Amino acid sequence: MRYAGLLVMPAGFILSIAALVLFPAPGTRTAFVLCGLAVEALGLGVATRGAARR
């Protein structure tokens, strides 16, 4: 599971960067960036939880 979390974290980062580039409206951009940050946080949680179980 630790490796799955490490793969999800860059996906959240790419999602946040793509939102900044693709969405012109500030509300939509902010919502998408927050979702990207949430994906990063979930990936970090999965990675640390997997490391703690070892």
Backbone hydrogen bonds in HBPLUS format (Angstrom, degrees):
<---DONOR---> <-ACCEPTOR-->    atom                        ^
c    i                          cat <-CA-CA->   ^        H-A-AA   ^      H-
h    n   atom  resd res      DA  || num        DHA   H-A  angle D-A-AA Bond
n    s   type  num  typ     dist DA aas  dist angle  dist       angle   num
A0005-GLY N   A0001-MET O   3.10 MM   4  6.44 157.1  2.16 153.7 158.8     1
A0006-LEU N   A0002-ARG O   3.09 MM   4  6.40 149.6  2.18 142.2 150.8     2
A0007-LEU N   A0003-TYR O   3.03 MM   4  6.26 133.4  2.26 138.4 150.1     3
A0007-LEU N   A0004-ALA O   3.18 MM   3  5.11 131.2  2.43  92.7 105.7     4
A0008-VAL N   A0004-ALA O   3.01 MM   4  6.25 140.1  2.17 143.5 154.4     5
A0009-MET N   A0005-GLY O   3.20 MM   4  6.35 151.0  2.28 148.4 153.7     6
A0011-ALA N   A0008-VAL O   3.08 MM   3  5.10 119.7  2.45  97.4 113.1     7
A0012-GLY N   A0008-VAL O   3.13 MM   4  6.51 150.5  2.22 155.0 162.2     8
A0013-PHE N   A0009-MET O   3.19 MM   4  6.52 152.8  2.27 147.1 154.8     9
A0014-ILE N   A0010-PRO O   2.87 MM   4  6.08 162.2  1.90 151.8 155.9    10
A0015-LEU N   A0011-ALA O   2.93 MM   4  6.08 151.0  2.01 142.4 150.9    11
A0016-SER N   A0012-GLY O   3.03 MM   4  6.25 151.2  2.12 142.1 148.8    12
A0017-ILE N   A0013-PHE O   3.03 MM   4  6.33 162.1  2.07 152.1 156.5    13
A0018-ALA N   A0014-ILE O   2.86 MM   4  5.99 159.7  1.90 149.2 155.2    14
A0019-ALA N   A0015-LEU O   3.05 MM   4  6.18 149.3  2.14 140.4 148.2    15
A0020-LEU N   A0016-SER O   3.21 MM   4  6.52 151.5  2.29 144.4 151.0    16
A0021-VAL N   A0017-ILE O   3.21 MM   4  6.50 145.3  2.34 143.5 152.6    17
A0022-LEU N   A0018-ALA O   2.82 MM   4  5.88 166.0  1.84 158.5 162.3    18
A0023-PHE N   A0019-ALA O   3.21 MM   4  5.64 165.7  2.24 138.0 142.1    19
A0029-ARG N   A0025-ALA O   3.03 MM   4  6.13 162.6  2.06 154.6 160.3    20
A0030-THR N   A0026-PRO O   2.89 MM   4  5.94 159.6  1.93 144.9 150.2    21
A0031-ALA N   A0027-GLY O   3.06 MM   4  6.25 161.8  2.09 146.2 151.1    22
A0032-PHE N   A0028-THR O   2.99 MM   4  6.18 161.3  2.02 150.3 155.2    23
A0033-VAL N   A0029-ARG O   2.92 MM   4  6.11 157.4  1.97 150.3 156.8    24
A0034-LEU N   A0030-THR O   2.93 MM   4  6.13 158.1  1.98 149.3 155.1    25
A0035-CYS N   A0031-ALA O   3.00 MM   4  6.26 149.9  2.09 142.9 151.3    26
A0036-GLY N   A0032-PHE O   2.92 MM   4  6.19 153.2  1.99 145.4 152.8    27
A0037-LEU N   A0033-VAL O   2.90 MM   4  6.20 153.0  1.97 148.1 155.4    28
A0038-ALA N   A0034-LEU O   2.91 MM   4  6.13 147.0  2.02 140.9 150.2    29
A0039-VAL N   A0035-CYS O   2.95 MM   4  6.25 150.1  2.04 146.0 153.7    30
A0040-GLU N   A0036-GLY O   3.00 MM   4  6.31 154.1  2.07 144.1 151.1    31
A0041-ALA N   A0037-LEU O   2.91 MM   4  6.18 156.7  1.97 146.0 152.2    32
A0042-LEU N   A0038-ALA O   2.90 MM   4  6.16 156.5  1.96 148.0 154.2    33
A0043-GLY N   A0039-VAL O   2.94 MM   4  6.16 157.7  1.99 147.7 153.9    34
A0044-LEU N   A0040-GLU O   2.88 MM   4  6.15 154.1  1.94 149.1 156.5    35
A0045-GLY N   A0041-ALA O   2.88 MM   4  6.11 153.6  1.95 145.8 153.3    36
A0046-VAL N   A0042-LEU O   2.92 MM   4  6.18 157.4  1.97 150.4 156.0    37
A0047-ALA N   A0043-GLY O   2.91 MM   4  6.07 158.1  1.96 146.1 152.6    38
A0048-THR N   A0044-LEU O   2.91 MM   4  6.07 163.3  1.93 150.8 154.9    39
A0049-ARG N   A0045-GLY O   2.91 MM   4  5.90 152.7  1.99 141.6 150.0    40
A0050-GLY N   A0046-VAL O   2.92 MM   4  6.00 152.5  2.00 142.4 149.7    41
A0051-ALA N   A0047-ALA O   3.04 MM   4  6.22 144.4  2.17 137.4 147.0    42
A0052-ALA N   A0048-THR O   2.94 MM   4  6.09 144.0  2.08 141.4 150.5    43
A0053-ARG N   A0049-ARG O   3.30 MM   4  6.47 138.0  2.49 138.1 146.9    44
A0054-ARG N   A0051-ALA O   3.43 MM   3  5.58 154.8  2.50 100.1 107.1    45
